[in-house]
Amino acid sequence: MLIHNVFFWLKPETTAGEIADFEAGLASLLADSGVRAGYYGPPGATAPRPVVETTYSYGLVLIFDDAAAEARYQDAPVHVKFLQDHKPKFEKVVVYDVQGA
Amino acid sequence: MLIHNVFFWLKPETTAGEIADFEAGLASLLADSGVRAGYYGPPGATAPRPVVETTYSYGLVLIFDDAAAEARYQDAPVHVKFLQDHKPKFEKVVVYDVQGA
């Protein structure tokens, strides 16, 4: 499995309406045919610890069969549209692609 | 769902044998009764992009029902043993706990 983890920091001036649009955009990504399971949301209410990062706005976790499926997703219309619609809101993005057993 | 994402940077002097032990430790965590699904592994072979972080050694993604289940896992014997056995190998750890819909 290839676990595609994306963490988004939205620009501070992003409005509530724009955030709602962005959430809808995240939801649209889960419909990609290569996505076996997907999750997204803001930082959770776990116990504060020095190692726990809480400054990001949203995380997205998509499970693909393999790196080839993730590569197809990068070029899929739903992902291209997501970037067109929402990239201007991004202050910072960090991606961790984990090769699971 | 609470998606518990952990990224580990192991110390450069960690030996192959110690890495194998660490991998077995990661595998042991998936047996926690609160874990609904779990994945772990090294950085995958996705296309290099400026946003893709590839300097970490291993990622671990555990799916829990909620933050309370993740809190129980923190104190579970399997997790306490994992930290006892492997924390000395850690150079850096970053955790992202995502509150999924």
N, CA and C atoms of all chains as a GROMACS GRO file, in nm:
protein
  606
    1MET      N    1   0.084  -0.119   0.000
    1MET     CA    2   0.000   0.000   0.000
    1MET      C    3   0.088   0.125   0.000
    2LEU      N    4   0.037   0.229  -0.060
    2LEU     CA    5   0.106   0.358  -0.056
    2LEU      C    6   0.014   0.454   0.021
    3ILE      N    7   0.061   0.501   0.134
    3ILE     CA    8  -0.019   0.591   0.217
    3ILE      C    9   0.030   0.733   0.192
    4HIS      N   10  -0.058   0.812   0.131
    4HIS     CA   11  -0.028   0.949   0.086
    4HIS      C   12  -0.084   1.045   0.192
    5ASN      N   13   0.006   1.103   0.272
    5ASN     CA   14  -0.033   1.191   0.382
    5ASN      C   15   0.000   1.334   0.343
    6VAL      N   16  -0.099   1.420   0.344
    6VAL     CA   17  -0.077   1.561   0.308
    6VAL      C   18  -0.124   1.649   0.422
    7PHE      N   19  -0.040   1.745   0.460
    7PHE     CA   20  -0.077   1.840   0.564
    7PHE      C   21  -0.073   1.980   0.505
    8PHE      N   22  -0.186   2.051   0.523
    8PHE     CA   23  -0.206   2.183   0.463
    8PHE      C   24  -0.208   2.289   0.572
    9TRP      N   25  -0.135   2.395   0.550
    9TRP     CA   26  -0.148   2.517   0.629
    9TRP      C   27  -0.214   2.620   0.536
   10LEU      N   28  -0.336   2.662   0.571
   10LEU     CA   29  -0.406   2.761   0.490
   10LEU      C   30  -0.361   2.902   0.530
   11LYS      N   31  -0.370   2.993   0.434
   11LYS     CA   32  -0.332   3.132   0.462
   11LYS      C   33  -0.423   3.189   0.571
   12PRO      N   34  -0.368   3.272   0.660
   12PRO     CA   35  -0.448   3.323   0.772
   12PRO      C   36  -0.572   3.400   0.727
   13GLU      N   37  -0.567   3.459   0.608
   13GLU     CA   38  -0.681   3.538   0.562
   13GLU      C   39  -0.792   3.454   0.500
   14THR      N   40  -0.776   3.323   0.496
   14THR     CA   41  -0.878   3.236   0.438
   14THR      C   42  -1.008   3.251   0.518
   15THR      N   43  -1.118   3.275   0.447
   15THR     CA   44  -1.246   3.298   0.515
   15THR      C   45  -1.315   3.166   0.548
   16ALA      N   46  -1.417   3.174   0.633
   16ALA     CA   47  -1.493   3.054   0.669
   16ALA      C   48  -1.556   2.991   0.545
   17GLY      N   49  -1.605   3.075   0.455
   17GLY     CA   50  -1.666   3.022   0.332
   17GLY      C   51  -1.563   2.950   0.245
   18GLU      N   52  -1.444   3.009   0.237
   18GLU     CA   53  -1.336   2.944   0.159
   18GLU      C   54  -1.293   2.813   0.223
   19ILE      N   55  -1.294   2.809   0.356
   19ILE     CA   56  -1.258   2.685   0.425
   19ILE      C   57  -1.362   2.577   0.398
   20ALA      N   58  -1.489   2.617   0.396
   20ALA     CA   59  -1.596   2.519   0.363
   20ALA      C   60  -1.576   2.466   0.221
   21ASP      N   61  -1.542   2.555   0.127
   21ASP     CA   62  -1.514   2.511  -0.010
   21ASP      C   63  -1.395   2.415  -0.014
   22PHE      N   64  -1.293   2.448   0.063
   22PHE     CA   65  -1.174   2.364   0.069
   22PHE      C   66  -1.209   2.225   0.124
   23GLU      N   67  -1.291   2.221   0.227
   23GLU     CA   68  -1.335   2.091   0.284
   23GLU      C   69  -1.410   2.010   0.179
   24ALA      N   70  -1.495   2.077   0.102
   24ALA     CA   71  -1.567   2.007  -0.005
   24ALA      C   72  -1.468   1.954  -0.109
   25GLY      N   73  -1.363   2.031  -0.133
   25GLY     CA   74  -1.259   1.986  -0.226
   25GLY      C   75  -1.188   1.862  -0.174
   26LEU      N   76  -1.156   1.860  -0.045
   26LEU     CA   77  -1.093   1.740   0.014
   26LEU      C   78  -1.185   1.620  -0.002
   27ALA      N   79  -1.315   1.641   0.024
   27ALA     CA   80  -1.412   1.531   0.012
   27ALA      C   81  -1.414   1.477  -0.130
   28SER      N   82  -1.401   1.566  -0.229
   28SER     CA   83  -1.407   1.523  -0.369
   28SER      C   84  -1.292   1.429  -0.404
   29LEU      N   85  -1.177   1.446  -0.336
   29LEU     CA   86  -1.059   1.365  -0.367
   29LEU      C   87  -1.079   1.218  -0.331
   30LEU      N   88  -1.162   1.193  -0.230
   30LEU     CA   89  -1.184   1.055  -0.187
   30LEU      C   90  -1.257   0.972  -0.293
   31ALA      N   91  -1.317   1.042  -0.392
   31ALA     CA   92  -1.391   0.972  -0.498
   31ALA      C   93  -1.299   0.920  -0.608
   32ASP      N   94  -1.170   0.955  -0.605
   32ASP     CA   95  -1.078   0.905  -0.708
   32ASP      C   96  -1.081   0.752  -0.707
   33SER      N   97  -1.082   0.693  -0.826
   33SER     CA   98  -1.101   0.547  -0.836
   33SER      C   99  -0.985   0.469  -0.774
   34GLY      N  100  -0.869   0.532  -0.759
   34GLY     CA  101  -0.755   0.463  -0.702
   34GLY      C  102  -0.750   0.467  -0.550
   35VAL      N  103  -0.838   0.545  -0.489
   35VAL     CA  104  -0.835   0.563  -0.343
   35VAL      C  105  -0.908   0.447  -0.276
   36ARG      N  106  -0.835   0.366  -0.199
   36ARG     CA  107  -0.894   0.249  -0.131
   36ARG      C  108  -0.963   0.292  -0.001
   37ALA      N  109  -0.906   0.392   0.066
   37ALA     CA  110  -0.968   0.450   0.186
   37ALA      C  111  -0.911   0.590   0.198
   38GLY      N  112  -0.988   0.680   0.255
   38GLY     CA  113  -0.940   0.818   0.268
   38GLY      C  114  -1.002   0.887   0.388
   39TYR      N  115  -0.927   0.978   0.445
   39TYR     CA  116  -0.967   1.050   0.565
   39TYR      C  117  -0.915   1.193   0.554
   40TYR      N  118  -0.987   1.287   0.610
   40TYR     CA  119  -0.935   1.424   0.616
   40TYR      C  120  -1.000   1.497   0.733
   41GLY      N  121  -0.932   1.600   0.780
   41GLY     CA  122  -0.990   1.681   0.886
   41GLY      C  123  -0.884   1.768   0.952
   42PRO      N  124  -0.927   1.846   1.049
   42PRO     CA  125  -0.836   1.934   1.123
   42PRO      C  126  -0.760   1.856   1.231
   43PRO      N  127  -0.667   1.921   1.300
   43PRO     CA  128  -0.598   1.853   1.409
   43PRO      C  129  -0.699   1.803   1.513
   44GLY      N  130  -0.677   1.682   1.561
   44GLY     CA  131  -0.768   1.622   1.658
   44GLY      C  132  -0.736   1.666   1.800
   45ALA      N  133  -0.828   1.630   1.891
   45ALA     CA  134  -0.817   1.674   2.030
   45ALA      C  135  -0.743   1.570   2.113
   46THR      N  136  -0.624   1.531   2.068
   46THR     CA  137  -0.542   1.440   2.147
   46THR      C  138  -0.458   1.522   2.246
   47ALA      N  139  -0.399   1.450   2.343
   47ALA     CA  140  -0.324   1.518   2.448
   47ALA      C  141  -0.206   1.595   2.389
   48PRO      N  142  -0.186   1.719   2.434
   48PRO     CA  143  -0.069   1.795   2.385
   48PRO      C  144   0.060   1.729   2.431
   49ARG      N  145   0.151   1.710   2.339
   49ARG     CA  146   0.284   1.658   2.369
   49ARG      C  147   0.381   1.733   2.279
   50PRO      N  148   0.507   1.745   2.321
   50PRO     CA  149   0.601   1.824   2.238
   50PRO      C  150   0.613   1.772   2.095
   51VAL      N  151   0.595   1.642   2.073
   51VAL     CA  152   0.612   1.586   1.939
   51VAL      C  153   0.488   1.604   1.851
   52VAL      N  154   0.375   1.644   1.910
   52VAL     CA  155   0.250   1.652   1.833
   52VAL      C  156   0.239   1.788   1.765
   53GLU      N  157   0.234   1.785   1.633
   53GLU     CA  158   0.223   1.904   1.548
   53GLU      C  159   0.074   1.943   1.542
   54THR      N  160   0.044   2.067   1.578
   54THR     CA  161  -0.097   2.110   1.576
   54THR      C  162  -0.116   2.241   1.501
   55THR      N  163  -0.013   2.288   1.432
   55THR     CA  164  -0.024   2.420   1.367
   55THR      C  165  -0.084   2.411   1.228
   56TYR      N  166  -0.099   2.290   1.171
   56TYR     CA  167  -0.155   2.278   1.037
   56TYR      C  168  -0.307   2.298   1.042
   57SER      N  169  -0.365   2.324   0.925
   57SER     CA  170  -0.509   2.349   0.916
   57SER      C  171  -0.587   2.221   0.893
   58TYR      N  172  -0.541   2.139   0.799
   58TYR     CA  173  -0.609   2.014   0.764
   58TYR      C  174  -0.506   1.910   0.726
   59GLY      N  175  -0.538   1.785   0.758
   59GLY     CA  176  -0.462   1.671   0.710
   59GLY      C  177  -0.549   1.588   0.618
   60LEU      N  178  -0.484   1.523   0.520
   60LEU     CA  179  -0.552   1.435   0.424
   60LEU      C  180  -0.470   1.306   0.416
   61VAL      N  181  -0.536   1.192   0.435
   61VAL     CA  182  -0.468   1.063   0.429
   61VAL      C  183  -0.540   0.977   0.326
   62LEU      N  184  -0.471   0.944   0.218
   62LEU     CA  185  -0.530   0.862   0.112
   62LEU      C  186  -0.450   0.732   0.098
   63ILE      N  187  -0.521   0.620   0.095
   63ILE     CA  188  -0.457   0.488   0.084
   63ILE      C  189  -0.472   0.440  -0.061
   64PHE      N  190  -0.357   0.418  -0.126
   64PHE     CA  191  -0.355   0.364  -0.263
   64PHE      C  192  -0.292   0.225  -0.261
   65ASP      N  193  -0.318   0.148  -0.367
   65ASP     CA  194  -0.256   0.015  -0.376
   65ASP      C  195  -0.105   0.025  -0.384
   66ASP      N  196  -0.056   0.125  -0.460
   66ASP     CA  197   0.088   0.135  -0.483
   66ASP      C  198   0.122   0.275  -0.536
   67ALA      N  199   0.252   0.299  -0.555
   67ALA     CA  200   0.298   0.431  -0.598
   67ALA      C  201   0.244   0.465  -0.738
   68ALA      N  202   0.223   0.364  -0.822
   68ALA     CA  203   0.169   0.390  -0.956
   68ALA      C  204   0.027   0.446  -0.948
   69ALA      N  205  -0.053   0.395  -0.855
   69ALA     CA  206  -0.189   0.447  -0.837
   69ALA      C  207  -0.185   0.591  -0.786
   70GLU      N  208  -0.090   0.620  -0.700
   70GLU     CA  209  -0.076   0.758  -0.650
   70GLU      C  210  -0.032   0.850  -0.764
   71ALA      N  211   0.053   0.800  -0.853
   71ALA     CA  212   0.097   0.880  -0.968
   71ALA      C  213  -0.022   0.910  -1.061
   72ARG      N  214  -0.108   0.813  -1.083
   72ARG     CA  215  -0.227   0.836  -1.166
   72ARG      C  216  -0.318   0.940  -1.101
   73TYR      N  217  -0.333   0.932  -0.971
   73TYR     CA  218  -0.415   1.030  -0.896
   73TYR      C  219  -0.361   1.171  -0.914
   74GLN      N  220  -0.228   1.187  -0.915
   74GLN     CA  221  -0.170   1.321  -0.930
   74GLN      C  222  -0.222   1.389  -1.056
   75ASP      N  223  -0.242   1.310  -1.164
   75ASP     CA  224  -0.287   1.366  -1.292
   75ASP      C  225  -0.438   1.352  -1.315
   76ALA      N  226  -0.509   1.296  -1.221
   76ALA     CA  227  -0.654   1.275  -1.238
   76ALA      C  228  -0.729   1.408  -1.236
   77PRO      N  229  -0.835   1.420  -1.317
   77PRO     CA  230  -0.910   1.546  -1.323
   77PRO      C  231  -0.954   1.598  -1.187
   78VAL      N  232  -0.997   1.510  -1.098
   78VAL     CA  233  -1.045   1.556  -0.967
   78VAL      C  234  -0.932   1.623  -0.887
   79HIS      N  235  -0.810   1.571  -0.902
   79HIS     CA  236  -0.697   1.630  -0.830
   79HIS      C  237  -0.650   1.760  -0.896
   80VAL      N  238  -0.650   1.761  -1.030
   80VAL     CA  239  -0.611   1.883  -1.102
   80VAL      C  240  -0.709   1.997  -1.068
   81LYS      N  241  -0.839   1.964  -1.064
   81LYS     CA  242  -0.939   2.066  -1.029
   81LYS      C  243  -0.921   2.114  -0.884
   82PHE      N  244  -0.892   2.020  -0.794
   82PHE     CA  245  -0.869   2.056  -0.654
   82PHE      C  246  -0.756   2.159  -0.643
   83LEU      N  247  -0.647   2.134  -0.714
   83LEU     CA  248  -0.534   2.227  -0.708
   83LEU      C  249  -0.571   2.362  -0.769
   84GLN      N  250  -0.641   2.358  -0.885
   84GLN     CA  251  -0.684   2.484  -0.948
   84GLN      C  252  -0.770   2.566  -0.853
   85ASP      N  253  -0.862   2.498  -0.786
   85ASP     CA  254  -0.959   2.569  -0.701
   85ASP      C  255  -0.898   2.617  -0.570
   86HIS      N  256  -0.803   2.540  -0.514
   86HIS     CA  257  -0.766   2.564  -0.375
   86HIS      C  258  -0.620   2.600  -0.351
   87LYS      N  259  -0.532   2.578  -0.449
   87LYS     CA  260  -0.389   2.606  -0.425
   87LYS      C  261  -0.364   2.751  -0.381
   88PRO      N  262  -0.442   2.848  -0.433
   88PRO     CA  263  -0.418   2.986  -0.388
   88PRO      C  264  -0.438   3.007  -0.238
   89LYS      N  265  -0.508   2.915  -0.173
   89LYS     CA  266  -0.531   2.928  -0.028
   89LYS      C  267  -0.415   2.871   0.054
   90PHE      N  268  -0.324   2.795  -0.011
   90PHE     CA  269  -0.220   2.723   0.065
   90PHE      C  270  -0.107   2.817   0.105
   91GLU      N  271  -0.072   2.814   0.233
   91GLU     CA  272   0.049   2.882   0.279
   91GLU      C  273   0.166   2.785   0.274
   92LYS      N  274   0.138   2.660   0.307
   92LYS     CA  275   0.244   2.557   0.312
   92LYS      C  276   0.177   2.420   0.300
   93VAL      N  277   0.244   2.330   0.233
   93VAL     CA  278   0.197   2.192   0.221
   93VAL      C  279   0.317   2.099   0.245
   94VAL      N  280   0.295   1.996   0.323
   94VAL     CA  281   0.398   1.893   0.342
   94VAL      C  282   0.335   1.757   0.314
   95VAL      N  283   0.404   1.677   0.233
   95VAL     CA  284   0.354   1.545   0.193
   95VAL      C  285   0.450   1.438   0.243
   96TYR      N  286   0.393   1.331   0.299
   96TYR     CA  287   0.471   1.213   0.338
   96TYR      C  288   0.406   1.095   0.267
   97ASP      N  289   0.476   1.034   0.173
   97ASP     CA  290   0.427   0.915   0.103
   97ASP      C  291   0.495   0.793   0.164
   98VAL      N  292   0.417   0.713   0.235
   98VAL     CA  293   0.473   0.598   0.307
   98VAL      C  294   0.446   0.470   0.227
   99GLN      N  295   0.552   0.391   0.208
   99GLN     CA  296   0.538   0.261   0.140
   99GLN      C  297   0.506   0.155   0.245
  100GLY      N  298   0.378   0.123   0.259
  100GLY     CA  299   0.335   0.025   0.357
  100GLY      C  300   0.358  -0.117   0.309
  101ALA      N  301   0.361  -0.209   0.404
  101ALA     CA  302   0.385  -0.350   0.370
  101ALA      C  303   0.265  -0.405   0.292
  102MET      N  304  -1.332   0.941   1.304
  102MET     CA  305  -1.209   0.863   1.313
  102MET      C  306  -1.094   0.957   1.354
  103LEU      N  307  -0.999   0.898   1.424
  103LEU     CA  308  -0.879   0.974   1.460
  103LEU      C  309  -0.762   0.906   1.388
  104ILE      N  310  -0.699   0.979   1.298
  104ILE     CA  311  -0.588   0.923   1.222
  104ILE      C  312  -0.458   0.973   1.285
  105HIS      N  313  -0.384   0.878   1.342
  105HIS     CA  314  -0.262   0.906   1.419
  105HIS      C  315  -0.143   0.880   1.326
  106ASN      N  316  -0.081   0.986   1.278
  106ASN     CA  317   0.030   0.976   1.183
  106ASN      C  318   0.160   1.009   1.256
  107VAL      N  319   0.255   0.917   1.253
  107VAL     CA  320   0.382   0.938   1.322
  107VAL      C  321   0.496   0.921   1.222
  108PHE      N  322   0.588   1.016   1.221
  108PHE     CA  323   0.704   1.007   1.133
  108PHE      C  324   0.829   1.005   1.220
  109PHE      N  325   0.912   0.904   1.196
  109PHE     CA  326   1.032   0.878   1.276
  109PHE      C  327   1.157   0.904   1.193
  110TRP      N  328   1.248   0.978   1.251
  110TRP     CA  329   1.384   0.989   1.197
  110TRP      C  330   1.473   0.911   1.294
  111LEU      N  331   1.534   0.802   1.246
  111LEU     CA  332   1.621   0.722   1.332
  111LEU      C  333   1.762   0.781   1.330
  112LYS      N  334   1.835   0.758   1.439
  112LYS     CA  335   1.972   0.809   1.447
  112LYS      C  336   2.058   0.745   1.337
  113PRO      N  337   2.150   0.821   1.280
  113PRO     CA  338   2.229   0.769   1.168
  113PRO      C  339   2.307   0.642   1.202
  114GLU      N  340   2.341   0.628   1.330
  114GLU     CA  341   2.422   0.510   1.369
  114GLU      C  342   2.337   0.385   1.391
  115THR      N  343   2.206   0.393   1.370
  115THR     CA  344   2.120   0.276   1.388
  115THR      C  345   2.162   0.166   1.290
  116THR      N  346   2.183   0.046   1.342
  116THR     CA  347   2.231  -0.064   1.258
  116THR      C  348   2.114  -0.133   1.187
  117ALA      N  349   2.147  -0.213   1.088
  117ALA     CA  350   2.044  -0.287   1.014
  117ALA      C  351   1.966  -0.379   1.108
  118GLY      N  352   2.034  -0.440   1.202
  118GLY     CA  353   1.967  -0.527   1.297
  118GLY      C  354   1.870  -0.449   1.385
  119GLU      N  355   1.914  -0.331   1.428
  119GLU     CA  356   1.826  -0.246   1.510
  119GLU      C  357   1.706  -0.197   1.431
  120ILE      N  358   1.727  -0.171   1.301
  120ILE     CA  359   1.616  -0.129   1.216
  120ILE      C  360   1.516  -0.243   1.201
  121ALA      N  361   1.566  -0.365   1.187
  121ALA     CA  362   1.475  -0.481   1.178
  121ALA      C  363   1.394  -0.495   1.306
  122ASP      N  364   1.459  -0.474   1.421
  122ASP     CA  365   1.387  -0.478   1.550
  122ASP      C  366   1.282  -0.368   1.556
  123PHE      N  367   1.318  -0.250   1.508
  123PHE     CA  368   1.226  -0.137   1.508
  123PHE      C  369   1.105  -0.168   1.421
  124GLU      N  370   1.128  -0.228   1.304
  124GLU     CA  371   1.016  -0.266   1.216
  124GLU      C  372   0.924  -0.366   1.285
  125ALA      N  373   0.982  -0.460   1.357
  125ALA     CA  374   0.900  -0.557   1.431
  125ALA      C  375   0.820  -0.484   1.540
  126GLY      N  376   0.880  -0.383   1.598
  126GLY     CA  377   0.809  -0.302   1.698
  126GLY      C  378   0.691  -0.229   1.636
  127LEU      N  379   0.711  -0.172   1.518
  127LEU     CA  380   0.599  -0.105   1.449
  127LEU      C  381   0.487  -0.205   1.423
  128ALA      N  382   0.525  -0.325   1.377
  128ALA     CA  383   0.424  -0.427   1.347
  128ALA      C  384   0.345  -0.462   1.473
  129SER      N  385   0.413  -0.463   1.587
  129SER     CA  386   0.345  -0.501   1.712
  129SER      C  387   0.235  -0.401   1.748
  130LEU      N  388   0.254  -0.275   1.709
  130LEU     CA  389   0.157  -0.170   1.747
  130LEU      C  390   0.022  -0.190   1.678
  131LEU      N  391   0.024  -0.253   1.560
  131LEU     CA  392  -0.100  -0.273   1.485
  131LEU      C  393  -0.194  -0.371   1.557
  132ALA      N  394  -0.138  -0.446   1.654
  132ALA     CA  395  -0.221  -0.543   1.727
  132ALA      C  396  -0.301  -0.479   1.840
  133ASP      N  397  -0.278  -0.350   1.868
  133ASP     CA  398  -0.356  -0.284   1.974
  133ASP      C  399  -0.505  -0.294   1.941
  134SER      N  400  -0.585  -0.324   2.043
  134SER     CA  401  -0.727  -0.353   2.019
  134SER      C  402  -0.803  -0.231   1.966
  135GLY      N  403  -0.750  -0.111   1.987
  135GLY     CA  404  -0.818   0.009   1.938
  135GLY      C  405  -0.785   0.044   1.794
  136VAL      N  406  -0.688  -0.025   1.735
  136VAL     CA  407  -0.643   0.008   1.599
  136VAL      C  408  -0.738  -0.056   1.497
  137ARG      N  409  -0.809   0.027   1.421
  137ARG     CA  410  -0.904  -0.023   1.320
  137ARG      C  411  -0.831  -0.061   1.190
  138ALA      N  412  -0.727   0.014   1.157
  138ALA     CA  413  -0.642  -0.019   1.042
  138ALA      C  414  -0.507   0.048   1.069
  139GLY      N  415  -0.401  -0.012   1.017
  139GLY     CA  416  -0.269   0.044   1.044
  139GLY      C  417  -0.173   0.012   0.932
  140TYR      N  418  -0.080   0.102   0.911
  140TYR     CA  419   0.017   0.092   0.803
  140TYR      C  420   0.149   0.148   0.854
  141TYR      N  421   0.260   0.095   0.804
  141TYR     CA  422   0.390   0.155   0.837
  141TYR      C  423   0.489   0.119   0.728
  142GLY      N  424   0.590   0.202   0.714
  142GLY     CA  425   0.695   0.173   0.618
  142GLY      C  426   0.782   0.294   0.593
  143PRO      N  427   0.883   0.275   0.508
  143PRO     CA  428   0.975   0.384   0.473
  143PRO      C  429   0.912   0.475   0.368
  144PRO      N  430   0.978   0.586   0.333
  144PRO     CA  431   0.926   0.672   0.226
  144PRO      C  432   0.907   0.592   0.097
  145GLY      N  433   0.796   0.615   0.029
  145GLY     CA  434   0.764   0.543  -0.093
  145GLY      C  435   0.831   0.606  -0.215
  146ALA      N  436   0.824   0.532  -0.325
  146ALA     CA  437   0.891   0.574  -0.449
  146ALA      C  438   0.798   0.658  -0.536
  147THR      N  439   0.740   0.762  -0.478
  147THR     CA  440   0.658   0.853  -0.557
  147THR      C  441   0.749   0.959  -0.620
  148ALA      N  442   0.692   1.033  -0.716
  148ALA     CA  443   0.771   1.132  -0.790
  148ALA      C  444   0.824   1.240  -0.695
  149PRO      N  445   0.951   1.277  -0.708
  149PRO     CA  446   1.006   1.383  -0.624
  149PRO      C  447   0.936   1.517  -0.655
  150ARG      N  448   0.891   1.586  -0.555
  150ARG     CA  449   0.834   1.720  -0.568
  150ARG      C  450   0.881   1.799  -0.448
  151PRO      N  451   0.889   1.932  -0.461
  151PRO     CA  452   0.941   2.010  -0.348
  151PRO      C  453   0.862   1.990  -0.219
  152VAL      N  454   0.732   1.961  -0.229
  152VAL     CA  455   0.651   1.945  -0.108
  152VAL      C  456   0.664   1.808  -0.044
  153VAL      N  457   0.724   1.713  -0.114
  153VAL     CA  458   0.730   1.575  -0.062
  153VAL      C  459   0.850   1.558   0.030
  154GLU      N  460   0.823   1.526   0.155
  154GLU     CA  461   0.926   1.504   0.257
  154GLU      C  462   0.977   1.360   0.244
  155THR      N  463   1.107   1.344   0.229
  155THR     CA  464   1.162   1.208   0.213
  155THR      C  465   1.278   1.181   0.308
  156THR      N  466   1.300   1.272   0.404
  156THR     CA  467   1.417   1.255   0.491
  156THR      C  468   1.389   1.167   0.612
  157TYR      N  469   1.261   1.134   0.638
  157TYR     CA  470   1.229   1.051   0.755
  157TYR      C  471   1.264   0.905   0.726
  158SER      N  472   1.273   0.826   0.831
  158SER     CA  473   1.311   0.686   0.817
  158SER      C  474   1.188   0.597   0.798
  159TYR      N  475   1.086   0.618   0.882
  159TYR     CA  476   0.963   0.537   0.877
  159TYR      C  477   0.843   0.624   0.912
  160GLY      N  478   0.731   0.593   0.847
  160GLY     CA  479   0.603   0.650   0.886
  160GLY      C  480   0.513   0.542   0.941
  161LEU      N  481   0.425   0.582   1.034
  161LEU     CA  482   0.327   0.491   1.095
  161LEU      C  483   0.192   0.562   1.091
  162VAL      N  484   0.090   0.495   1.037
  162VAL     CA  485  -0.044   0.553   1.029
  162VAL      C  486  -0.140   0.456   1.097
  163LEU      N  487  -0.200   0.500   1.208
  163LEU     CA  488  -0.294   0.416   1.281
  163LEU      C  489  -0.431   0.485   1.282
  164ILE      N  490  -0.535   0.408   1.249
  164ILE     CA  491  -0.671   0.461   1.245
  164ILE      C  492  -0.745   0.415   1.371
  165PHE      N  493  -0.789   0.512   1.452
  165PHE     CA  494  -0.868   0.483   1.572
  165PHE      C  495  -1.010   0.536   1.554
  166ASP      N  496  -1.103   0.486   1.636
  166ASP     CA  497  -1.240   0.537   1.629
  166ASP      C  498  -1.246   0.685   1.667
  167ASP      N  499  -1.169   0.722   1.770
  167ASP     CA  500  -1.176   0.859   1.821
  167ASP      C  501  -1.053   0.889   1.906
  168ALA      N  502  -1.045   1.014   1.953
  168ALA     CA  503  -0.929   1.056   2.031
  168ALA      C  504  -0.918   0.977   2.162
  169ALA      N  505  -1.030   0.934   2.218
  169ALA     CA  506  -1.025   0.855   2.342
  169ALA      C  507  -0.955   0.722   2.318
  170ALA      N  508  -0.980   0.660   2.205
  170ALA     CA  509  -0.913   0.533   2.173
  170ALA      C  510  -0.763   0.555   2.154
  171GLU      N  511  -0.727   0.669   2.094
  171GLU     CA  512  -0.584   0.699   2.077
  171GLU      C  513  -0.520   0.723   2.214
  172ALA      N  514  -0.593   0.785   2.306
  172ALA     CA  515  -0.541   0.810   2.442
  172ALA      C  516  -0.518   0.677   2.514
  173ARG      N  517  -0.610   0.581   2.498
  173ARG     CA  518  -0.592   0.449   2.561
  173ARG      C  519  -0.468   0.378   2.504
  174TYR      N  520  -0.449   0.392   2.372
  174TYR     CA  521  -0.332   0.333   2.306
  174TYR      C  522  -0.202   0.390   2.362
  175GLN      N  523  -0.200   0.519   2.392
  175GLN     CA  524  -0.077   0.580   2.444
  175GLN      C  525  -0.030   0.507   2.570
  176ASP      N  526  -0.126   0.462   2.653
  176ASP     CA  527  -0.091   0.395   2.779
  176ASP      C  528  -0.094   0.243   2.769
  177ALA      N  529  -0.125   0.189   2.654
  177ALA     CA  530  -0.135   0.043   2.639
  177ALA      C  531   0.003  -0.021   2.651
  178PRO      N  532   0.009  -0.142   2.710
  178PRO     CA  533   0.139  -0.210   2.728
  178PRO      C  534   0.220  -0.222   2.600
  179VAL      N  535   0.154  -0.249   2.487
  179VAL     CA  536   0.228  -0.268   2.362
  179VAL      C  537   0.297  -0.138   2.320
  180HIS      N  538   0.234  -0.024   2.348
  180HIS     CA  539   0.294   0.105   2.312
  180HIS      C  540   0.404   0.143   2.411
  181VAL      N  541   0.380   0.116   2.540
  181VAL     CA  542   0.482   0.146   2.641
  181VAL      C  543   0.608   0.064   2.613
  182LYS      N  544   0.588  -0.064   2.578
  182LYS     CA  545   0.704  -0.150   2.546
  182LYS      C  546   0.776  -0.100   2.421
  183PHE      N  547   0.700  -0.059   2.320
  183PHE     CA  548   0.761  -0.006   2.197
  183PHE      C  549   0.853   0.112   2.230
  184LEU      N  550   0.803   0.204   2.314
  184LEU     CA  551   0.885   0.321   2.349
  184LEU      C  552   1.008   0.280   2.429
  185GLN      N  553   0.989   0.186   2.524
  185GLN     CA  554   1.104   0.139   2.604
  185GLN      C  555   1.211   0.079   2.513
  186ASP      N  556   1.167  -0.002   2.416
  186ASP     CA  557   1.261  -0.075   2.331
  186ASP      C  558   1.327   0.015   2.226
  187HIS      N  559   1.254   0.115   2.175
  187HIS     CA  560   1.300   0.183   2.053
  187HIS      C  561   1.326   0.332   2.064
  188LYS      N  562   1.277   0.396   2.171
  188LYS     CA  563   1.296   0.542   2.181
  188LYS      C  564   1.443   0.583   2.173
  189PRO      N  565   1.536   0.503   2.229
  189PRO     CA  566   1.677   0.543   2.219
  189PRO      C  567   1.728   0.555   2.075
  190LYS      N  568   1.657   0.494   1.980
  190LYS     CA  569   1.699   0.503   1.839
  190LYS      C  570   1.648   0.630   1.771
  191PHE      N  571   1.554   0.701   1.835
  191PHE     CA  572   1.487   0.814   1.767
  191PHE      C  573   1.575   0.939   1.768
  192GLU      N  574   1.594   0.997   1.651
  192GLU     CA  575   1.658   1.128   1.645
  192GLU      C  576   1.550   1.237   1.652
  193LYS      N  577   1.436   1.211   1.589
  193LYS     CA  578   1.327   1.309   1.583
  193LYS      C  579   1.198   1.234   1.553
  194VAL      N  580   1.091   1.281   1.612
  194VAL     CA  581   0.957   1.224   1.587
  194VAL      C  582   0.861   1.340   1.568
  195VAL      N  583   0.775   1.330   1.467
  195VAL     CA  584   0.668   1.428   1.447
  195VAL      C  585   0.537   1.353   1.434
  196VAL      N  586   0.437   1.399   1.510
  196VAL     CA  587   0.304   1.335   1.512
  196VAL      C  588   0.200   1.433   1.459
  197TYR      N  589   0.113   1.383   1.373
  197TYR     CA  590  -0.004   1.460   1.327
  197TYR      C  591  -0.127   1.375   1.360
  198ASP      N  592  -0.210   1.422   1.449
  198ASP     CA  593  -0.335   1.353   1.483
  198ASP      C  594  -0.449   1.425   1.412
  199VAL      N  595  -0.507   1.360   1.313
  199VAL     CA  596  -0.611   1.423   1.230
  199VAL      C  597  -0.749   1.373   1.276
  200GLN      N  598  -0.839   1.467   1.299
  200GLN     CA  599  -0.976   1.433   1.334
  200GLN      C  600  -1.057   1.417   1.206
  201GLY      N  601  -1.074   1.293   1.161
  201GLY     CA  602  -1.148   1.267   1.038
  201GLY      C  603  -1.298   1.270   1.061
  202ALA      N  604  -1.371   1.286   0.952
  202ALA     CA  605  -1.518   1.295   0.960
  202ALA      C  606  -1.576   1.161   1.003
   0.00000   0.00000   0.00000
